[in-house]
Amino acid sequence: MIRPQPLAGLPREVKVLVAASFFVAVGFGIVIPAIPLFAKSFGVNNAAVGFMVSAFAIARFCSGLISGKLVDRFGERPVFASGIFLVSFFTFLCALAHSYTQLLIFRSAGGLGSSMFSVAAGSIIMRSVADDQRGRAQSIYNGSFLVGGISGPAIGGALSVISLRVPFFAYSVLLFCAGTVGYFFLSPGKRTIAAEVASDENMKIAEAIRLAPYRTALLLSFLTSWVLFGLRSSILPLFVIEELHSNMSVVGLGFTLAALFQGTLLLSAGKLSDTRGRRAALIIGTTVVLIGVIALVFAVHPWMYLASMAIMGLGGAFLSTTPANIVGDVIRGKSGQVIALWQMAGDAGMIVGPVTVGFLSDVFSFRAAFMTTAAVFSVSVLLAFRLPETRKSHLQ
């Protein structure tokens, strides 16, 4: 029996984004373990390390609505490619930084480009497929990040042994490749999607905020980014080295395990979201990730850190797709600013999370930071149980 291909029946734009995102993912996986250690090498404290992660998200947050307007005005293709090229340029400058201030400025400047290409990509994915395919499309798109991300952290750990600057050079090159793929292979013009929604009228932000599912998606984006990006990208590598007395190879292995377990379950999570609905997928994802965070509180050996990362990876398979599916279910028309606001909520999580956990680890301990994160993230479980179903074909 011939098994159906994952990309079968999906529009061309999704396939192009999958290819481009692979290059982005490999580079991001390479650089993410090096960022806190490179910042730390300039003699700053953990809060400053956390702010390094937050600064990128601050720039994304501040430019989110601008990126949404650019998508509505010029279309997804030019905004997508231009954004990636900007991040590539400023990442190259990060590799040349000779002070914490320079690194902070260059890393922050890259946030504008990141906002541009992520809003453009989100618009394409959400608008190009029907709601009974949206979970699969999001899973494949995020899966392309994970396929690259599985090898990225391990490669980044090895490159960091040579120099903490080398991962930034590698990330810059891979971003340039991704931007080239997007520019030459995405359809030109404003209409880059193969299927149009029923209405071309763009939904306004005020209208979207009145919808309970959209508000839930905003909060879930904030909380998920705090844990899956903010926490892991700031103090977690420092916790492994300073508290568990391990090394960068173990840090990279943990990130690789999280990506591997998430990737293994990703397509199944997308299918469950399409068949059983968004609420069921969210309940599973939020509960499993919360268990993973709680496990960090009790981690006293590197293998316990690795187990926690694997657990969070499993839950992340559901949380990396379902909130986006909810937004795709409720938006109407191009609605670039509505999509941008949802992504800004995630950026806000990356702003607040790293600084908060960095401060708590400086003043109290790493475990106090983990306990606070678990308490905050428990709200997401309550939101999941209260979510009304949004997938129309699931309700029919």
VOTIFI-583213 format. One line per field, with one value per residue (C-alpha): residue in one letter; chain; x, y, z. Coordinates in steps of 0.02 Angstrom, whole numbers, plus 50000, padded with zeros to 5 digits. Example, Ala and Ser with C-alpha at 12.3 -4.5 7.8 and 13.67 -1.06 7.14 Angstrom:
! VOTIFI-583213
res = A S
chain = A A
east = 50615 50684
north = 49775 49947
up = 50390 50357
This chain:
! VOTIFI-583213
res = M I R P Q P L A G L P R E V K V L V A A S F F V A V G F G I V I P A I P L F A K S F G V N N A A V G F M V S A F A I A R F C S G L I S G K L V D R F G E R P V F A S G I F L V S F F T F L C A L A H S Y T Q L L I F R S A G G L G S S M F S V A A G S I I M R S V A D D Q R G R A Q S I Y N G S F L V G G I S G P A I G G A L S V I S L R V P F F A Y S V L L F C A G T V G Y F F L S P G K R T I A A E V A S D E N M K I A E A I R L A P Y R T A L L L S F L T S W V L F G L R S S I L P L F V I E E L H S N M S V V G L G F T L A A L F Q G T L L L S A G K L S D T R G R R A A L I I G T T V V L I G V I A L V F A V H P W M Y L A S M A I M G L G G A F L S T T P A N I V G D V I R G K S G Q V I A L W Q M A G D A G M I V G P V T V G F L S D V F S F R A A F M T T A A V F S V S V L L A F R L P E T R K S H L Q
chain = A A A A A A A A A A A A A A A A A A A A A A A A A A A A A A A A A A A A A A A A A A A A A A A A A A A A A A A A A A A A A A A A A A A A A A A A A A A A A A A A A A A A A A A A A A A A A A A A A A A A A A A A A A A A A A A A A A A A A A A A A A A A A A A A A A A A A A A A A A A A A A A A A A A A A A A A A A A A A A A A A A A A A A A A A A A A A A A A A A A A A A A A A A A A A A A A A A A A A A A A A A A A A A A A A A A A A A A A A A A A A A A A A A A A A A A A A A A A A A A A A A A A A A A A A A A A A A A A A A A A A A A A A A A A A A A A A A A A A A A A A A A A A A A A A A A A A A A A A A A A A A A A A A A A A A A A A A A A A A A A A A A A A A A A A A A A A A A A A A A A A A A A A A A A A A A A A A A A A A A A A A A A A A A A A A A A A A A A A A A A A A A A A A A A A A A A A A A A
east = 50000 50071 50067 50013 50150 50143 50144 50015 49871 49952 49983 50154 50185 50183 50314 50427 50412 50456 50619 50663 50623 50741 50890 50828 50807 50979 51057 50948 50985 51171 51170 51043 51158 51297 51199 51197 51378 51439 51348 51418 51595 51586 51575 51390 51269 51126 50997 51098 51109 50920 50903 51008 50873 50735 50809 50782 50601 50580 50631 50510 50373 50396 50398 50259 50116 50232 50271 50085 50055 50198 50119 49950 50028 50163 50121 50206 50346 50450 50423 50474 50636 50686 50660 50772 50909 50905 50925 51069 51160 51143 51187 51350 51382 51348 51491 51605 51547 51684 51575 51410 51337 51382 51311 51152 51128 51160 51053 50911 50920 50894 50725 50649 50692 50632 50465 50448 50479 50383 50226 50237 50261 50118 50002 50042 50018 49858 49773 49828 49738 49564 49537 49534 49713 49778 49845 49941 50011 50068 50144 50244 50301 50356 50426 50545 50611 50632 50720 50850 50843 50881 51057 51079 51111 51234 51328 51320 51392 51538 51568 51564 51714 51811 51745 51583 51584 51581 51397 51345 51441 51358 51185 51211 51255 51106 50987 51051 51010 50834 50802 50861 50742 50595 50632 50651 50521 50375 50245 50271 50147 50023 49928 50051 49928 49842 49674 49580 49468 49284 49302 49439 49394 49533 49487 49530 49623 49477 49361 49483 49508 49321 49334 49370 49472 49586 49615 49656 49779 49864 49888 49946 50072 50141 50152 50223 50359 50407 50440 50490 50596 50629 50675 50772 50867 50924 50967 50945 51118 51191 51096 51170 51348 51345 51221 51235 51423 51408 51467 51407 51393 51260 51171 51166 51109 50962 50906 50927 50822 50684 50681 50688 50543 50442 50475 50427 50255 50226 50127 50020 49986 49932 49819 49740 49709 49621 49517 49479 49488 49600 49542 49594 49766 49792 49744 49874 50010 49994 49986 50140 50245 50198 50259 50424 50449 50410 50539 50673 50640 50699 50841 51004 51092 51118 51008 50863 50888 50887 50726 50643 50691 50620 50454 50441 50479 50331 50213 50288 50229 50051 50088 50193 50044 49876 49875 49918 49776 49656 49707 49691 49517 49450 49537 49457 49548 49734 49730 49918 49903 49794 49925 50062 49978 49968 50154 50189 50109 50241 50376 50310 50337 50516 50538 50465 50519 50710 50728 50615 50699 50871 50829 50759 50912 51027 50931 50869 50914 50888 50757 50659 50655 50591 50456 50395 50388 50286 50163 50140 50124 49989 49871 49886 49811 49658 49643 49650 49504 49400 49434 49280 49310 49356 49374 49212 49228 49254 49091 48989
north = 50000 50171 50296 50474 50604 50735 50879 50802 50920 51072 51231 51270 51413 51294 51186 51335 51392 51218 51225 51401 51368 51219 51333 51454 51312 51237 51408 51452 51284 51315 51487 51467 51375 51501 51661 51655 51597 51729 51863 51793 51801 51991 51980 52016 51934 51814 51953 52035 51868 51853 52030 51981 51855 51977 52118 52021 51992 52175 52227 52099 52159 52344 52312 52182 52295 52380 52210 52173 52334 52292 52122 52201 52334 52242 52058 51912 51873 52035 52056 51875 51885 52059 52011 51858 51957 52087 51954 51877 52044 52086 51908 51929 52089 51994 51878 52030 52109 52155 52207 52163 52328 52293 52117 52185 52316 52198 52059 52182 52253 52079 52075 52190 52070 51922 52007 52040 51864 51777 51881 51854 51666 51657 51748 51625 51469 51527 51588 51458 51305 51257 51223 51034 51045 51185 51072 50967 51121 51199 51034 51012 51193 51181 51008 51083 51192 51041 50934 51071 51104 50924 50937 51123 51127 50983 51069 51233 51153 51084 51250 51343 51242 51320 51495 51570 51680 51537 51489 51667 51661 51494 51561 51714 51606 51490 51638 51707 51539 51542 51719 51671 51522 51630 51770 51662 51527 51611 51678 51863 51999 52024 51863 51727 51592 51458 51466 51621 51634 51668 51854 51974 52101 52113 52082 52226 52202 52268 52142 51998 52042 52028 51842 51732 51603 51739 51808 51632 51613 51775 51715 51543 51622 51726 51581 51457 51577 51608 51422 51347 51494 51618 51495 51375 51513 51609 51523 51340 51321 51411 51295 51141 51208 51298 51194 51022 51044 50979 51051 51127 50958 50906 51074 51044 50864 50923 51045 50908 50786 50914 50944 50757 50711 50860 50814 50633 50682 50838 50763 50662 50818 50912 50769 50763 50951 50928 50776 50795 50985 51121 51104 50922 50959 51105 51007 50875 50999 51116 50973 50884 51042 51087 50916 50948 51116 51041 50905 51041 51097 50927 50900 50859 50761 50794 50645 50727 50885 50779 50692 50859 50925 50768 50791 50974 50924 50805 50939 51067 50965 51018 51196 51240 51217 51230 51415 51462 51349 51442 51609 51538 51475 51644 51772 51840 51911 51951 52024 52048 52154 52026 51893 52014 52048 51862 51845 51998 51907 51772 51904 51977 51806 51808 51983 51952 51770 51781 51939 51870 51700 51782 51899 51758 51649 51792 51839 51667 51514 51425 51315 51466 51526 51356 51352 51526 51474 51319 51423 51548 51415 51321 51458 51387 51221 51313 51409 51247 51170 51328 51349 51340 51237 51344 51221 51238 51074 50986 51058 51006
up = 50000 49950 50092 50045 50035 50176 50051 49934 49897 49978 49877 49802 49923 50071 49987 49954 50135 50194 50094 50150 50332 50333 50303 50437 50560 50538 50565 50713 50793 50769 50848 50990 51114 51080 51113 51305 51315 51192 51292 51454 51382 51394 51584 51610 51734 51700 51689 51551 51462 51473 51406 51255 51211 51253 51148 50987 51038 51086 50911 50837 50952 50912 50725 50718 50663 50538 50463 50455 50358 50239 50204 50171 50059 49961 49979 50063 49940 49947 50134 50167 50066 50125 50307 50296 50208 50347 50482 50384 50376 50560 50613 50516 50614 50777 50735 50724 50889 51014 51160 51243 51182 51001 51011 51090 50953 50808 50881 50913 50737 50668 50755 50623 50483 50585 50612 50426 50365 50505 50479 50291 50312 50437 50318 50177 50284 50367 50208 50082 50151 50212 50396 50371 50305 50415 50552 50425 50337 50501 50557 50397 50400 50581 50546 50420 50560 50670 50540 50528 50713 50760 50691 50720 50909 50904 50762 50857 51012 50911 50820 50987 51042 50897 50932 50995 50839 50713 50741 50695 50531 50489 50532 50421 50270 50293 50311 50146 50065 50138 50076 49902 49897 49952 49829 49674 49707 49794 49673 49635 49675 49815 49789 49833 49883 49784 49873 49925 50076 50054 50089 50033 50167 50295 50476 50593 50757 50861 50779 50810 50993 51022 50980 51131 51032 50965 51140 51197 51053 51107 51286 51230 51113 51257 51379 51253 51199 51380 51404 51236 51179 51320 51457 51346 51257 51411 51574 51530 51450 51602 51719 51636 51647 51815 51916 51838 51803 51625 51458 51295 51211 51338 51313 51126 51150 51255 51121 50990 51091 51112 50925 50887 51000 50940 50759 50787 50849 50744 50600 50720 50822 50665 50613 50785 50777 50609 50660 50845 50851 50920 51101 51118 51044 51163 51318 51276 51230 51379 51505 51438 51427 51606 51664 51575 51661 51831 51797 51778 51957 52020 51896 51986 51849 51662 51615 51708 51606 51448 51501 51536 51365 51283 51376 51327 51148 51148 51213 51097 50947 50990 51047 50894 50777 50865 50918 50738 50678 50792 50718 50543 50585 50640 50526 50368 50217 50218 50396 50409 50566 50654 50618 50671 50839 50874 50836 50944 51091 51069 51060 51222 51303 51242 51313 51485 51507 51487 51592 51729 51742 51728 51872 51979 51948 51999 52157 52210 52108 51942 52024 52085 51905 51847 51982 51934 51751 51796 51897 51755 51621 51720 51660 51485 51542 51607 51444 51345 51441 51417 51231 51118 50961 50811 50667 50569 50476 50642 50707 50556
